[in-house]
Amino acid sequence: MELREAIKLALQSLWQNKLRTFLTLLGVMIGVASVIAVVTLVNGANTYVTTKFSRYGADVFTVSKNPALVRTSGQYEKLQHRKNVTYDDYIYVRDNCKRCVGIGAQQATVAKVTRETNSITDTSIRGYTWQMPSLQNLDIAEGRGFTSSDDEHASSVAIIGSDIRDNLFPGIDPLGQELRVDGQPYTVIGVGEKQGSTFGQSQDNWVGIPLSAFQKTYGASKTLTIYAKAGSAGSTLEAAGDEVRVLMRARRHDAPGADDSFELDANGRPRARPTRGGLRRRRHHAFGVRSPRRPTGEHRPAATPHSRDFRFRRAQQRGRLISTRPATCPARCVRSRPAGTGRHGRARVEAPGGGDGRIRLPEHRRPRRDRDLHRDGGGHARRSAYQLGG
């Protein structure tokens, strides 16, 4: 009976306050909808990042100028001061990395692709080295991929996505056909496997050309991304990543203890920079060279006149001297009390026979008004008769 009465009273209260009831329900609905939207966006972003990096494989890592995700505007402004990852950096890593089983590089831009009267816009133009399709697990559905000869001679050949085939080559075989990318002709040698879309954006609207041909058309001033394959995940991937990190830091002259001037990611996850001791150990594992370490009981070398320690010690020494040395005054003056006991912390001095206690400068260094001060036989300062008006 009490429960029925409570429900009846609650319904009567809601009915009597219709506006308040409506606003309460509206607030609850907005709150629930906001939570659902945020969760959906977060899950969608995670799915996008996972989809983007899953095709690289578990044993592939990248070296780029900036990370894949930038969280704050301050971080973005700081990253703009980094140097670009250049083609020379890629050549250096490719020639010196001993633990990498495959290395490639990529640059990208957006352009318009045409063939006769057909065209497609906002197409991703990717400059690939010849190993990049295999590093990205990009399967070639028709035709062939790039070769080292295509990359060396900047051949005008292209691999296209399924959207390019459907829009520019409807009903015909695209292999051996010609298309134009920003006015430059390329011969189609392969068609990539269909990848679908993410967030409504097609992943098949792309054209891949040799990186050397890409830089010949668009220039080599933009940054590129280096892809390296370690052969297997786990410790092998970490060892290869550490070797590439050391090579890149040496190549770009990063100071010891400073942050990396590049970003090294493994499957979309940035790897933490090791400590100085970790870099020393990993440099030994990577190259077989152990950095010299100072013995525990060894003294540090003497500070040079241009070192920070020397300047700091000199400042300390000067501070002690200034606080303890006597005030400079002529030989006829004597100290009447220890330093720091007078007004404003200054030493009070006075003439041997008394006087006003002020320090007197040599004649040629005195102000003009003090040059007319004369001392009598007792050492007291006295103005001349001219100054006194007498």
Residue pairs with C-beta under 8 A, 6 or more apart in sequence:
14 21
44 199
47 198
48 198
48 199
49 68
49 69
49 268
50 268
51 198
52 68
52 198
52 268
53 68
53 267
53 268
54 267
55 136
55 137
55 138
56 62
56 135
56 136
56 137
56 227
56 267
57 135
57 137
57 229
58 233
58 237
58 267
59 229
59 230
59 231
59 232
59 233
59 236
59 237
60 135
60 227
60 228
60 229
60 230
60 266
60 267
61 227
61 228
61 230
61 237
61 240
61 241
61 244
61 264
61 265
61 266
61 267
61 271
62 225
62 226
62 227
62 228
62 263
62 264
62 265
63 85
63 89
63 93
63 225
63 226
63 228
63 244
63 248
63 262
63 263
63 264
64 85
64 223
64 225
64 226
64 262
64 263
64 265
65 79
65 82
65 83
65 84
65 85
65 223
65 262
65 263
66 79
66 82
66 263
67 79
67 263
67 265
67 270
68 265
68 268
70 76
70 79
82 261
82 262
83 252
83 261
84 221
84 222
84 223
84 224
85 223
85 224
85 225
85 226
85 262
86 220
86 223
86 224
87 105
87 211
87 215
87 220
87 224
89 226
89 248
89 251
89 252
90 103
90 105
90 129
90 224
90 226
92 247
92 251
93 100
93 103
93 226
93 228
93 244
93 247
93 248
93 251
94 100
94 103
96 247
97 103
97 228
97 240
97 243
97 244
97 247
98 243
98 286
99 230
99 231
99 236
99 239
99 240
99 243
99 286
100 228
100 229
100 230
100 240
100 243
100 244
101 229
101 230
101 231
102 131
102 134
102 135
102 228
102 229
103 131
103 226
103 227
103 228
103 229
104 128
104 129
104 130
104 131
104 132
104 135
104 226
104 227
105 129
105 132
105 211
105 224
105 225
105 226
105 227
106 126
106 127
106 128
106 129
106 132
106 211
106 224
106 225
106 227
107 126
107 127
107 211
107 214
107 215
107 218
107 222
107 223
107 224
107 225
108 124
108 125
108 126
108 127
109 124
109 125
109 218
109 222
110 122
110 123
110 124
110 125
111 123
111 125
111 181
111 182
112 119
112 120
112 121
112 123
112 181
112 182
113 119
113 120
113 123
113 125
113 164
113 168
113 179
113 180
113 181
113 207
114 120
114 168
114 179
114 180
115 168
115 169
115 177
115 178
115 179
115 180
118 167
118 168
119 168
120 163
120 164
120 167
120 168
120 205
122 205
123 164
123 181
123 205
123 206
123 207
124 205
124 206
124 207
125 181
125 182
125 206
125 207
125 209
125 214
126 206
126 207
126 208
126 209
126 214
127 208
127 209
127 210
127 211
127 213
127 214
127 215
127 218
127 224
128 146
128 159
128 208
128 209
128 210
128 211
129 146
129 151
129 210
129 211
130 145
130 146
130 147
130 148
130 150
130 151
130 210
132 138
132 146
132 208
132 227
133 140
133 145
133 146
133 159
133 192
133 208
134 145
135 227
135 229
136 227
138 192
138 193
139 192
139 193
140 159
140 190
140 191
140 192
140 193
141 162
141 191
141 192
141 193
141 194
142 174
142 175
142 190
142 191
143 159
143 175
143 188
143 189
143 190
143 191
144 189
144 190
145 159
145 189
145 190
146 157
146 159
146 208
146 210
149 155
150 157
150 210
151 210
151 211
151 212
152 212
153 212
154 210
154 212
154 213
154 216
155 210
155 213
156 184
156 185
156 186
156 187
156 209
156 213
157 186
157 187
157 188
157 189
157 209
157 210
158 179
158 181
158 186
158 187
158 188
158 189
158 207
158 208
158 209
159 188
159 189
159 190
159 191
159 192
159 207
159 208
159 209
160 174
160 179
160 188
160 190
160 191
160 192
160 206
160 207
160 208
161 191
161 192
161 194
161 195
161 203
161 204
161 205
161 206
161 207
162 191
162 192
162 193
162 194
162 195
162 204
163 202
163 204
163 205
163 206
164 174
164 179
164 204
164 205
164 206
164 207
165 174
165 191
168 174
168 179
169 177
169 188
174 188
174 191
175 188
175 189
175 190
175 191
176 187
176 188
177 187
177 188
178 185
178 186
178 187
178 188
179 185
179 186
179 188
179 207
180 186
181 207
181 209
181 217
182 217
184 217
186 207
186 209
186 213
192 204
192 206
192 208
194 204
195 203
195 204
196 202
196 203
196 204
197 203
211 224
226 244
228 240
228 241
228 244
230 236
230 237
230 239
230 240
230 241
231 240
237 266
238 271
239 282
239 285
239 286
241 264
241 266
241 271
242 274
242 282
242 285
242 286
243 282
243 286
243 287
244 264
245 260
245 264
245 273
245 274
245 282
246 279
246 282
246 283
246 286
246 287
248 254
248 260
248 262
248 264
249 260
249 261
252 261
252 262
254 260
254 261
256 276
256 279
257 276
259 273
260 273
263 270
264 270
264 271
265 271
274 282
280 290
280 291
280 293
283 289
283 291
284 290
284 291
303 309
303 310
303 313
304 310
323 339
323 340
324 339
325 339
326 335
326 339
326 347
327 335
327 339
327 346
327 347
327 349
327 359
328 359
329 349
329 359
329 360
330 359
330 360
330 362
332 351
332 352
332 379
333 349
333 350
333 351
333 352
333 359
333 360
334 349
334 350
334 351
334 352
335 347
335 348
335 349
336 348
336 349
336 350
336 357
337 347
337 348
338 347
339 347
340 346
340 347
341 347
341 348
342 348
348 357
349 357
349 358
349 359
350 356
350 357
351 357
351 375
351 379
351 380
352 379
353 378
353 379
353 380
354 378
354 379
354 380
355 375
355 379
355 380
355 381
356 380
356 381
358 381
360 366
360 370
361 370
363 371
372 383
372 384
372 386
372 387
373 381
373 382
373 383
374 381
374 382
374 383
374 384
375 381
375 382
376 382
